[in-house]
Amino acid sequence: MTCHDGSLLWMLTTQRPTERVPLLVHILKLVVEPNEHQLADIQRLNVTIPKLEQVTWDALSQFFGDSKPNEAKRPYLKELFKVAKMEEQSKRGEIGNDSFAYA
């Protein structure tokens, strides 16, 4: 894990649980943009969807292991990243705008 990954991990783990998903969605919206349209800080940190996904799983691994209700939330996070990856592909022109993400 790099220093920048540690920063993302810190942001995700220090927020109250009710703030984590909105924060993650906000970061995802910034990251799915093609590199030339990203904010300078996102470009500088070289944040990518796969990197953000890995940091998120690392940050939440203990949360998911704490209880069955928490574990039941894991599929929602998988779907969130699935949709983010498709949005990123769409913005890069790799898939058509008429593609569907089945979540």
Secondary structure, 3 states (H helix, E strand, C coil): CCHHHHHHHHHHHHCCHHHHHHHHHHHHHHHCCCHHHCCHHHHHHCCCHHHHHHHHHHHHHHHHHHCHHHHCCHHHHHHHHHHHHHHHHHHCCCCCCCCCCCC
